């Protein structure tokens, strides 16, 4: 979960609306809090 949170925080900092989930190693929305 901390990995997913880190990925989301980085995307917010960059103001990037798109995430490449496969590159980040995330496969399910359950891993992404706040979506």
PDB file of N, CA, C, O and CB in Angstrom:
ATOM      1  N   UNK A   1       0.823  -1.201   0.000  1.00  0.00           N
ATOM      2  CA  UNK A   1       0.000   0.000   0.000  1.00  0.00           C
ATOM      3  C   UNK A   1       0.864   1.260   0.000  1.00  0.00           C
ATOM      4  O   UNK A   1       0.522   2.243  -0.658  1.00  0.00           O
ATOM      5  CB  UNK A   1      -0.935   0.001   1.209  1.00  0.00           C
ATOM      6  N   UNK A   2       1.970   1.241   0.725  1.00  0.00           N
ATOM      7  CA  UNK A   2       2.828   2.419   0.768  1.00  0.00           C
ATOM      8  C   UNK A   2       3.420   2.708  -0.614  1.00  0.00           C
ATOM      9  O   UNK A   2       3.648   3.865  -0.969  1.00  0.00           O
ATOM     10  CB  UNK A   2       3.952   2.227   1.800  1.00  0.00           C
ATOM     11  N   UNK A   3       3.665   1.650  -1.388  1.00  0.00           N
ATOM     12  CA  UNK A   3       4.185   1.851  -2.743  1.00  0.00           C
ATOM     13  C   UNK A   3       3.151   2.569  -3.606  1.00  0.00           C
ATOM     14  O   UNK A   3       3.487   3.479  -4.363  1.00  0.00           O
ATOM     15  CB  UNK A   3       4.575   0.498  -3.385  1.00  0.00           C
ATOM     16  N   UNK A   4       1.891   2.153  -3.487  1.00  0.00           N
ATOM     17  CA  UNK A   4       0.830   2.789  -4.263  1.00  0.00           C
ATOM     18  C   UNK A   4       0.666   4.246  -3.847  1.00  0.00           C
ATOM     19  O   UNK A   4       0.489   5.124  -4.692  1.00  0.00           O
ATOM     20  CB  UNK A   4      -0.497   2.032  -4.088  1.00  0.00           C
ATOM     21  N   UNK A   5       0.724   4.495  -2.556  1.00  0.00           N
ATOM     22  CA  UNK A   5       0.591   5.875  -2.073  1.00  0.00           C
ATOM     23  C   UNK A   5       1.731   6.742  -2.602  1.00  0.00           C
ATOM     24  O   UNK A   5       1.517   7.892  -2.987  1.00  0.00           O
ATOM     25  CB  UNK A   5       0.569   5.909  -0.527  1.00  0.00           C
ATOM     26  N   UNK A   6       2.918   6.196  -2.620  1.00  0.00           N
ATOM     27  CA  UNK A   6       4.075   6.942  -3.137  1.00  0.00           C
ATOM     28  C   UNK A   6       3.870   7.288  -4.612  1.00  0.00           C
ATOM     29  O   UNK A   6       4.154   8.408  -5.036  1.00  0.00           O
ATOM     30  CB  UNK A   6       5.379   6.122  -2.957  1.00  0.00           C
ATOM     31  N   UNK A   7       3.379   6.330  -5.386  1.00  0.00           N
ATOM     32  CA  UNK A   7       3.143   6.559  -6.814  1.00  0.00           C
ATOM     33  C   UNK A   7       2.115   7.662  -7.008  1.00  0.00           C
ATOM     34  O   UNK A   7       2.292   8.541  -7.851  1.00  0.00           O
ATOM     35  CB  UNK A   7       2.673   5.264  -7.505  1.00  0.00           C
ATOM     36  N   UNK A   8       1.025   7.616  -6.217  1.00  0.00           N
ATOM     37  CA  UNK A   8      -0.012   8.635  -6.342  1.00  0.00           C
ATOM     38  C   UNK A   8       0.506  10.003  -5.922  1.00  0.00           C
ATOM     39  O   UNK A   8       0.199  11.007  -6.566  1.00  0.00           O
ATOM     40  CB  UNK A   8      -1.229   8.257  -5.506  1.00  0.00           C
ATOM     41  N   UNK A   9       1.279  10.051  -4.860  1.00  0.00           N
ATOM     42  CA  UNK A   9       1.838  11.322  -4.405  1.00  0.00           C
ATOM     43  C   UNK A   9       2.764  11.920  -5.464  1.00  0.00           C
ATOM     44  O   UNK A   9       2.753  13.130  -5.693  1.00  0.00           O
ATOM     45  CB  UNK A   9       2.597  11.130  -3.083  1.00  0.00           C
ATOM     46  N   UNK A  10       3.560  11.077  -6.104  1.00  0.00           N
ATOM     47  CA  UNK A  10       4.453  11.568  -7.158  1.00  0.00           C
ATOM     48  C   UNK A  10       3.648  12.133  -8.325  1.00  0.00           C
ATOM     49  O   UNK A  10       4.010  13.166  -8.888  1.00  0.00           O
ATOM     50  CB  UNK A  10       5.383  10.439  -7.651  1.00  0.00           C
ATOM     51  N   UNK A  11       2.568  11.465  -8.686  1.00  0.00           N
ATOM     52  CA  UNK A  11       1.737  11.939  -9.790  1.00  0.00           C
ATOM     53  C   UNK A  11       1.090  13.276  -9.442  1.00  0.00           C
ATOM     54  O   UNK A  11       0.980  14.157 -10.295  1.00  0.00           O
ATOM     55  CB  UNK A  11       0.660  10.900 -10.137  1.00  0.00           C
ATOM     56  N   UNK A  12       0.664  13.423  -8.196  1.00  0.00           N
ATOM     57  CA  UNK A  12       0.081  14.701  -7.776  1.00  0.00           C
ATOM     58  C   UNK A  12       1.118  15.814  -7.820  1.00  0.00           C
ATOM     59  O   UNK A  12       0.821  16.929  -8.250  1.00  0.00           O
ATOM     60  CB  UNK A  12      -0.507  14.587  -6.363  1.00  0.00           C
ATOM     61  N   UNK A  13       2.318  15.517  -7.383  1.00  0.00           N
ATOM     62  CA  UNK A  13       3.377  16.529  -7.383  1.00  0.00           C
ATOM     63  C   UNK A  13       3.702  16.987  -8.801  1.00  0.00           C
ATOM     64  O   UNK A  13       3.967  18.166  -9.035  1.00  0.00           O
ATOM     65  CB  UNK A  13       4.640  15.981  -6.707  1.00  0.00           C
ATOM     66  N   UNK A  14       3.680  16.059  -9.732  1.00  0.00           N
ATOM     67  CA  UNK A  14       3.972  16.393 -11.124  1.00  0.00           C
ATOM     68  C   UNK A  14       2.731  16.904 -11.841  1.00  0.00           C
ATOM     69  O   UNK A  14       2.808  17.322 -12.996  1.00  0.00           O
ATOM     70  CB  UNK A  14       4.534  15.178 -11.856  1.00  0.00           C
ATOM     71  N   UNK A  15       1.590  16.873 -11.165  1.00  0.00           N
ATOM     72  CA  UNK A  15       0.293  17.234 -11.741  1.00  0.00           C
ATOM     73  C   UNK A  15       0.044  16.436 -13.009  1.00  0.00           C
ATOM     74  O   UNK A  15      -0.391  16.970 -14.030  1.00  0.00           O
ATOM     75  CB  UNK A  15       0.227  18.745 -12.039  1.00  0.00           C
ATOM     76  N   UNK A  16       0.327  15.163 -12.920  1.00  0.00           N
ATOM     77  CA  UNK A  16       0.166  14.251 -14.043  1.00  0.00           C
ATOM     78  C   UNK A  16      -1.130  13.470 -13.850  1.00  0.00           C
ATOM     79  O   UNK A  16      -1.231  12.671 -12.919  1.00  0.00           O
ATOM     80  CB  UNK A  16       1.388  13.290 -14.170  1.00  0.00           C
ATOM     81  N   UNK A  17      -2.129  13.687 -14.718  1.00  0.00           N
ATOM     82  CA  UNK A  17      -3.405  12.990 -14.556  1.00  0.00           C
ATOM     83  C   UNK A  17      -3.358  11.519 -14.962  1.00  0.00           C
ATOM     84  O   UNK A  17      -4.288  10.763 -14.681  1.00  0.00           O
ATOM     85  CB  UNK A  17      -4.459  13.687 -15.358  1.00  0.00           C
ATOM     86  N   UNK A  18      -2.286  11.119 -15.616  1.00  0.00           N
ATOM     87  CA  UNK A  18      -2.193   9.735 -16.077  1.00  0.00           C
ATOM     88  C   UNK A  18      -1.051   9.024 -15.367  1.00  0.00           C
ATOM     89  O   UNK A  18       0.027   9.584 -15.167  1.00  0.00           O
ATOM     90  CB  UNK A  18      -1.993   9.679 -17.604  1.00  0.00           C
ATOM     91  N   UNK A  19      -1.314   7.782 -14.994  1.00  0.00           N
ATOM     92  CA  UNK A  19      -0.285   6.954 -14.368  1.00  0.00           C
ATOM     93  C   UNK A  19      -0.076   5.718 -15.228  1.00  0.00           C
ATOM     94  O   UNK A  19      -1.038   5.132 -15.726  1.00  0.00           O
ATOM     95  CB  UNK A  19      -0.679   6.560 -12.906  1.00  0.00           C
ATOM     96  N   UNK A  20       1.160   5.327 -15.401  1.00  0.00           N
ATOM     97  CA  UNK A  20       1.433   4.059 -16.069  1.00  0.00           C
ATOM     98  C   UNK A  20       1.526   2.994 -14.993  1.00  0.00           C
ATOM     99  O   UNK A  20       2.592   2.747 -14.430  1.00  0.00           O
ATOM    100  CB  UNK A  20       2.749   4.122 -16.930  1.00  0.00           C
ATOM    101  N   UNK A  21       0.389   2.366 -14.716  1.00  0.00           N
ATOM    102  CA  UNK A  21       0.317   1.445 -13.586  1.00  0.00           C
ATOM    103  C   UNK A  21       1.183   0.215 -13.793  1.00  0.00           C
ATOM    104  O   UNK A  21       1.751  -0.313 -12.837  1.00  0.00           O
ATOM    105  CB  UNK A  21      -1.113   1.025 -13.348  1.00  0.00           C
ATOM    106  N   UNK A  22       1.288  -0.245 -15.031  1.00  0.00           N
ATOM    107  CA  UNK A  22       2.094  -1.436 -15.280  1.00  0.00           C
ATOM    108  C   UNK A  22       3.564  -1.162 -14.967  1.00  0.00           C
ATOM    109  O   UNK A  22       4.247  -2.004 -14.383  1.00  0.00           O
ATOM    110  CB  UNK A  22       1.934  -1.900 -16.739  1.00  0.00           C
ATOM    111  N   UNK A  23       4.043   0.004 -15.353  1.00  0.00           N
ATOM    112  CA  UNK A  23       5.437   0.352 -15.070  1.00  0.00           C
ATOM    113  C   UNK A  23       5.697   0.462 -13.582  1.00  0.00           C
ATOM    114  O   UNK A  23       6.805   0.189 -13.120  1.00  0.00           O
ATOM    115  CB  UNK A  23       5.805   1.658 -15.751  1.00  0.00           C
ATOM    116  N   UNK A  24       4.678   0.861 -12.823  1.00  0.00           N
ATOM    117  CA  UNK A  24       4.842   1.013 -11.383  1.00  0.00           C
ATOM    118  C   UNK A  24       4.627  -0.304 -10.644  1.00  0.00           C
ATOM    119  O   UNK A  24       4.841  -0.373  -9.433  1.00  0.00           O
ATOM    120  CB  UNK A  24       3.880   2.062 -10.858  1.00  0.00           C
ATOM    121  N   UNK A  25       4.211  -1.339 -11.346  1.00  0.00           N
ATOM    122  CA  UNK A  25       4.022  -2.637 -10.711  1.00  0.00           C
ATOM    123  C   UNK A  25       2.706  -2.758  -9.969  1.00  0.00           C
ATOM    124  O   UNK A  25       2.569  -3.609  -9.090  1.00  0.00           O
ATOM    125  CB  UNK A  25       5.142  -2.902  -9.769  1.00  0.00           C
ATOM    126  N   UNK A  26       1.744  -1.928 -10.307  1.00  0.00           N
ATOM    127  CA  UNK A  26       0.430  -1.985  -9.660  1.00  0.00           C
ATOM    128  C   UNK A  26      -0.561  -2.594 -10.645  1.00  0.00           C
ATOM    129  O   UNK A  26      -0.574  -2.241 -11.824  1.00  0.00           O
ATOM    130  CB  UNK A  26      -0.042  -0.560  -9.194  1.00  0.00           C
ATOM    131  N   UNK A  27      -1.378  -3.500 -10.157  1.00  0.00           N
ATOM    132  CA  UNK A  27      -2.265  -4.204 -11.075  1.00  0.00           C
ATOM    133  C   UNK A  27      -3.741  -4.045 -10.748  1.00  0.00           C
ATOM    134  O   UNK A  27      -4.587  -4.298 -11.607  1.00  0.00           O
ATOM    135  CB  UNK A  27      -1.921  -5.650 -11.085  1.00  0.00           C
ATOM    136  N   UNK A  28      -4.073  -3.633  -9.532  1.00  0.00           N
ATOM    137  CA  UNK A  28      -5.484  -3.536  -9.167  1.00  0.00           C
ATOM    138  C   UNK A  28      -5.795  -2.186  -8.539  1.00  0.00           C
ATOM    139  O   UNK A  28      -4.925  -1.556  -7.938  1.00  0.00           O
ATOM    140  CB  UNK A  28      -5.866  -4.662  -8.207  1.00  0.00           C
ATOM    141  N   UNK A  29      -7.039  -1.748  -8.683  1.00  0.00           N
ATOM    142  CA  UNK A  29      -7.443  -0.482  -8.090  1.00  0.00           C
ATOM    143  C   UNK A  29      -7.524  -0.566  -6.574  1.00  0.00           C
ATOM    144  O   UNK A  29      -7.515   0.463  -5.898  1.00  0.00           O
ATOM    145  CB  UNK A  29      -8.777  -0.046  -8.653  1.00  0.00           C
ATOM    146  N   UNK A  30      -7.603  -1.773  -6.030  1.00  0.00           N
ATOM    147  CA  UNK A  30      -7.598  -1.914  -4.577  1.00  0.00           C
ATOM    148  C   UNK A  30      -6.281  -1.419  -3.982  1.00  0.00           C
ATOM    149  O   UNK A  30      -6.218  -1.052  -2.809  1.00  0.00           O
ATOM    150  CB  UNK A  30      -7.838  -3.376  -4.183  1.00  0.00           C
ATOM    151  N   UNK A  31      -5.237  -1.413  -4.801  1.00  0.00           N
ATOM    152  CA  UNK A  31      -3.930  -0.954  -4.329  1.00  0.00           C
ATOM    153  C   UNK A  31      -3.818   0.568  -4.358  1.00  0.00           C
ATOM    154  O   UNK A  31      -2.821   1.121  -3.895  1.00  0.00           O
ATOM    155  CB  UNK A  31      -2.822  -1.568  -5.176  1.00  0.00           C
ATOM    156  N   UNK A  32      -4.827   1.249  -4.895  1.00  0.00           N
ATOM    157  CA  UNK A  32      -4.733   2.690  -5.096  1.00  0.00           C
ATOM    158  C   UNK A  32      -5.752   3.422  -4.232  1.00  0.00           C
ATOM    159  O   UNK A  32      -6.893   3.604  -4.658  1.00  0.00           O
ATOM    160  CB  UNK A  32      -4.941   3.040  -6.573  1.00  0.00           C
ATOM    161  N   UNK A  33      -5.376   3.841  -3.048  1.00  0.00           N
ATOM    162  CA  UNK A  33      -6.302   4.571  -2.188  1.00  0.00           C
ATOM    163  C   UNK A  33      -6.614   5.947  -2.765  1.00  0.00           C
ATOM    164  O   UNK A  33      -5.732   6.610  -3.312  1.00  0.00           O
ATOM    165  CB  UNK A  33      -5.724   4.709  -0.776  1.00  0.00           C
ATOM    166  N   UNK A  34      -7.840   6.366  -2.645  1.00  0.00           N
ATOM    167  CA  UNK A  34      -8.205   7.700  -3.086  1.00  0.00           C
ATOM    168  C   UNK A  34      -8.680   7.775  -4.527  1.00  0.00           C
ATOM    169  O   UNK A  34      -8.960   8.869  -5.017  1.00  0.00           O
ATOM    170  CB  UNK A  34      -7.055   8.602  -2.910  1.00  0.00           C
ATOM    171  N   UNK A  35      -8.778   6.654  -5.218  1.00  0.00           N
ATOM    172  CA  UNK A  35      -9.295   6.684  -6.586  1.00  0.00           C
ATOM    173  C   UNK A  35     -10.715   6.185  -6.621  1.00  0.00           C
ATOM    174  O   UNK A  35     -11.325   6.135  -7.689  1.00  0.00           O
ATOM    175  CB  UNK A  35      -8.422   5.851  -7.519  1.00  0.00           C
TER     176      UNK A  35
END
